[in-house]
Amino acid sequence: MDLSGLRTSFVYLNRLRKDVFVMIRQLGPSTFFVTFTGVESKWLPLLKCLYDLNSKKIRFNIPFVKLELEHVVDLIRCDPITCA
């Protein structure tokens, strides 16, 4: 019985392991690069979207252009999933 197609089988996992070792030998060790930025408060399209989505929840009717920092922070805090 051929188990090489079954993802939890030893044969399948062993083949994946060998493929990873071959890639490391050919390409060198992998690097992981991540950039984090905390500039959601200055990204106007995101703030406009958050304002449209959450203006009823937060209950302030201020024009979008005149939002103060505390309102921007409330928008971001109210919908962290959209910001992510």
C-alpha positions, 0 to 999 in steps of 0.5 A: 500500500502506497502512503506517500500521498497521505499527509500524516504518513512517515513517507510523506513527511520524510520526503518533505524533510528531504526537500527542505534539506535540498533547498537549504543546500542549494539556496542557503539558510532561510532568513525571516524579515518582518517590518512592523509600523504603527502609522495607522493613524496617518493612513487616510484610506484606512481611517476613512474606512474605519470611520464609515464602518464604526461611526454608529458604534462610536457615536460622534458625528465629526467630519472625517477631515477634522478628526482629532487624535483621540477619535482616530485612536478610538476608531483604531481601537474599535476595529483592530481586525480591519487594521491588521 
